[in-house]
Amino acid sequence: MKSWLGGTRWHSFESARESALFIYEEYGPGTVLSGSAYRMMRDMLDLHPSRDWFLSKGAVRKLVIEEEFGRAVVAVYAGPCEDRYYFSPHNCQIHTPTDRARLVKLMRRTVADQIADFRRHELELLGDASPHCKICGAPIALQSDIHIDHVVPFKCLVDDFVRERATPDLEDRIPPVWISAWQDYHRFHAVLRIACRECNIRRGCAAESCGSGDEEENSNGSA
């Protein structure tokens, strides 16, 4: 499959990814990318499975090679506070939303109220006290940093629910017959917890399959 990335037409996506790895080695940690290297990495970012999450944090200000845990990574600087978020070309791929991805997104919407109610209830119990992340134990000072995490990844709950059901012909809604059953299933099986932004992002960005985490809800309890 031939691909256009960074203004260059590559024979295959694998060759493009190899070029991205070469950029890591050539420039090294601390280098602010520009020119063709910037365009290459920006295009790789556009192909990342968590692209929408990265871009939702604000317009990308710059891309820079950094070092984390002894390896080179690309840091995305975005938003008014110049927050840093990391991505790797290993996780980039040419993709279109699968039926499963669309189903997960649609089913998340139907239980958004449950998640929002959980968040509201937990904060009411805390009163004026700061919540603590149930993953790392750190206090969460800002309301915007309060995320809601599924202990059993949301995608796994969806997979379990649909395992004995035929996958629906998805358009823009879930079959009505599923909605009530799914809401009851989620209410009974989902184990929710408060998490800090960093832990929730780490789980979301690392998630590839059930058992490894999930890309979870933001502070308002929506996808």
C-alpha positions as CSV (number, residue, x, y, z in Angstrom):
1,M,0.0,0.0,0.0
2,K,1.5,3.3,-1.0
3,S,1.1,6.2,1.4
4,W,1.6,9.9,1.5
5,L,3.2,11.1,4.7
6,G,5.0,14.4,5.3
7,G,4.7,15.4,1.7
8,T,6.4,12.2,0.5
9,R,4.9,9.2,-1.2
10,W,6.2,6.1,0.5
11,H,6.2,2.6,-1.0
12,S,4.7,1.2,2.2
13,F,3.7,2.4,5.6
14,E,6.5,0.2,7.0
15,S,9.1,2.2,5.1
16,A,7.5,5.4,6.4
17,R,7.7,4.2,10.0
18,E,11.3,3.3,9.5
19,S,11.9,6.9,8.4
20,A,10.2,8.1,11.6
21,L,12.5,5.9,13.7
22,F,15.4,7.4,11.7
23,I,14.3,10.9,12.7
24,Y,14.6,9.8,16.4
25,E,18.1,8.6,15.9
26,E,19.2,11.5,13.7
27,Y,17.9,14.4,15.8
28,G,18.0,13.0,19.3
29,P,16.2,14.0,22.5
30,G,15.7,17.8,23.0
31,T,15.3,18.6,19.3
32,V,12.4,20.7,18.2
33,L,11.3,19.3,14.9
34,S,10.8,21.5,11.8
35,G,10.5,21.3,8.1
36,S,10.1,17.8,6.6
37,A,10.8,16.1,10.0
38,Y,7.9,18.1,11.5
39,R,5.6,17.3,8.6
40,M,6.5,13.6,8.8
41,M,5.7,13.4,12.5
42,R,2.6,15.5,12.3
43,D,1.3,13.1,9.6
44,M,2.2,10.2,11.8
45,L,0.2,11.8,14.7
46,D,-2.8,12.1,12.4
47,L,-2.7,8.3,11.9
48,H,-2.4,7.5,15.6
49,P,-5.2,5.5,17.2
50,S,-5.5,8.2,19.9
51,R,-5.4,11.1,17.4
52,D,-8.7,12.5,18.4
53,W,-7.7,12.6,22.0
54,F,-4.4,14.3,21.3
55,L,-6.0,16.9,19.1
56,S,-8.9,17.5,21.5
57,K,-6.4,18.9,24.0
58,G,-5.8,21.9,21.8
59,A,-4.1,22.9,18.6
60,V,-0.7,21.3,18.4
61,R,1.9,24.0,19.2
62,K,5.0,22.0,18.4
63,L,6.5,18.5,18.2
64,V,9.8,17.7,19.9
65,I,12.0,14.7,20.3
66,E,12.3,13.9,24.0
67,E,13.5,11.0,26.2
68,E,11.3,9.0,28.5
69,F,12.3,5.9,30.4
70,G,15.5,5.7,28.3
71,R,13.9,5.8,24.9
72,A,13.3,8.6,22.4
73,V,9.6,9.7,22.0
74,V,7.8,12.5,20.3
75,A,6.2,15.0,22.7
76,V,3.2,16.9,21.5
77,Y,2.9,20.3,23.0
78,A,-0.7,21.4,23.0
79,G,-3.1,23.8,24.7
80,P,-2.6,27.1,26.6
81,C,-0.5,25.5,29.3
82,E,1.9,23.9,26.9
83,D,1.0,20.4,28.3
84,R,3.1,17.6,26.9
85,Y,1.6,14.3,25.6
86,Y,3.7,11.5,24.1
87,F,3.1,9.3,21.1
88,S,5.2,6.7,19.2
89,P,5.2,5.8,15.5
90,H,5.0,2.2,16.6
91,N,1.3,2.8,17.4
92,C,0.6,4.7,14.2
93,Q,-1.2,3.0,11.5
94,I,-3.3,3.6,8.4
95,H,-6.7,2.8,9.6
96,T,-10.4,3.5,9.3
97,P,-12.8,3.1,12.2
98,T,-13.8,-0.6,12.5
99,D,-17.3,-1.7,13.3
100,R,-16.1,-2.6,16.8
101,A,-14.6,0.9,17.4
102,R,-17.8,2.5,16.2
103,L,-19.9,0.2,18.4
104,V,-17.8,1.0,21.5
105,K,-18.2,4.7,20.8
106,L,-22.0,4.4,20.4
107,M,-22.4,2.2,23.5
108,R,-20.4,4.6,25.6
109,R,-22.9,7.3,24.8
110,T,-25.8,5.2,26.2
111,V,-24.1,4.9,29.6
112,A,-22.7,8.5,29.8
113,D,-25.3,9.4,32.4
114,Q,-24.3,6.5,34.6
115,I,-20.7,7.6,34.5
116,A,-21.6,11.3,35.2
117,D,-23.8,10.2,38.1
118,F,-20.9,8.2,39.6
119,R,-18.5,11.2,39.3
120,R,-21.1,13.5,40.9
121,H,-21.8,11.1,43.7
122,E,-18.1,10.5,44.5
123,L,-17.4,14.3,44.6
124,E,-20.4,14.9,46.8
125,L,-19.1,12.3,49.3
126,L,-15.7,14.0,49.4
127,G,-17.1,17.5,50.1
128,D,-14.3,20.0,50.2
129,A,-11.6,17.3,50.3
130,S,-9.4,16.7,47.3
131,P,-10.0,13.4,45.5
132,H,-7.1,10.9,45.2
133,C,-6.3,8.8,42.2
134,K,-7.3,5.2,42.8
135,I,-4.4,4.1,40.6
136,C,-1.4,5.9,41.8
137,G,-2.8,7.4,45.1
138,A,-1.8,11.0,44.3
139,P,-4.2,13.9,45.2
140,I,-6.0,15.5,42.3
141,A,-6.1,19.3,42.7
142,L,-7.9,20.4,39.6
143,Q,-11.5,19.5,38.6
144,S,-10.3,19.3,35.0
145,D,-7.8,16.5,36.0
146,I,-10.5,14.3,37.5
147,H,-11.1,11.3,35.1
148,I,-13.4,8.3,35.5
149,D,-11.8,5.0,34.8
150,H,-13.3,1.5,34.2
151,V,-11.4,-1.1,36.3
152,V,-12.4,-3.7,33.7
153,P,-11.8,-1.8,30.4
154,F,-14.9,-0.5,28.8
155,K,-14.1,-2.3,25.5
156,C,-13.9,-5.6,27.3
157,L,-17.4,-5.0,28.8
158,V,-18.7,-4.3,25.3
159,D,-17.0,-7.4,23.9
160,D,-18.5,-9.6,26.7
161,F,-22.0,-8.1,26.1
162,V,-22.0,-8.7,22.3
163,R,-20.2,-12.0,22.3
164,E,-23.4,-14.0,22.1
165,R,-25.1,-11.4,19.9
166,A,-24.8,-10.7,16.2
167,T,-22.8,-7.5,15.6
168,P,-25.4,-5.0,14.4
169,D,-25.3,-3.2,11.1
170,L,-24.1,0.1,12.4
171,E,-25.1,3.4,11.1
172,D,-25.4,6.0,13.7
173,R,-27.2,4.2,16.5
174,I,-27.4,1.0,18.6
175,P,-30.3,-1.3,17.9
176,P,-33.1,-0.2,20.2
177,V,-33.5,-3.7,21.6
178,W,-29.9,-3.5,23.0
179,I,-30.1,-0.2,24.8
180,S,-31.9,-1.1,28.0
181,A,-30.1,-4.5,28.2
182,W,-26.8,-2.8,27.8
183,Q,-27.5,-0.1,30.3
184,D,-28.5,-2.8,32.9
185,Y,-25.4,-4.8,32.0
186,H,-23.1,-1.8,32.5
187,R,-24.8,-0.8,35.7
188,F,-24.3,-4.3,37.1
189,H,-20.8,-5.2,35.8
190,A,-18.9,-1.9,35.5
191,V,-16.5,-1.0,38.3
192,L,-15.7,2.7,38.2
193,R,-13.1,4.7,40.0
194,I,-11.7,8.2,40.1
195,A,-8.3,8.5,38.4
196,C,-5.9,11.4,37.7
197,R,-5.4,12.5,34.2
198,E,-1.9,11.1,33.9
199,C,-2.9,7.6,34.9
200,N,-6.0,7.6,32.8
201,I,-4.0,8.9,29.7
202,R,-1.3,6.3,30.3
203,R,-3.9,3.5,30.3
204,G,-5.7,4.9,27.3
205,C,-2.6,5.4,25.2
206,A,-1.2,2.0,26.1
207,A,-4.4,0.1,25.5
208,E,-4.3,-2.3,22.6
209,S,-6.5,-5.1,23.7
210,C,-8.7,-6.3,26.6
211,G,-6.7,-6.6,29.8
212,S,-4.2,-3.8,29.0
213,G,-6.4,-0.8,29.8
214,D,-8.8,1.4,28.0
215,E,-9.2,4.9,26.7
216,E,-11.5,6.2,29.3
217,E,-13.8,9.1,30.0
218,N,-12.8,12.7,30.5
219,S,-13.7,14.7,33.6
220,N,-17.3,15.2,32.4
221,G,-17.8,11.5,32.0
222,S,-18.1,11.4,28.2
223,A,-16.0,9.7,25.6
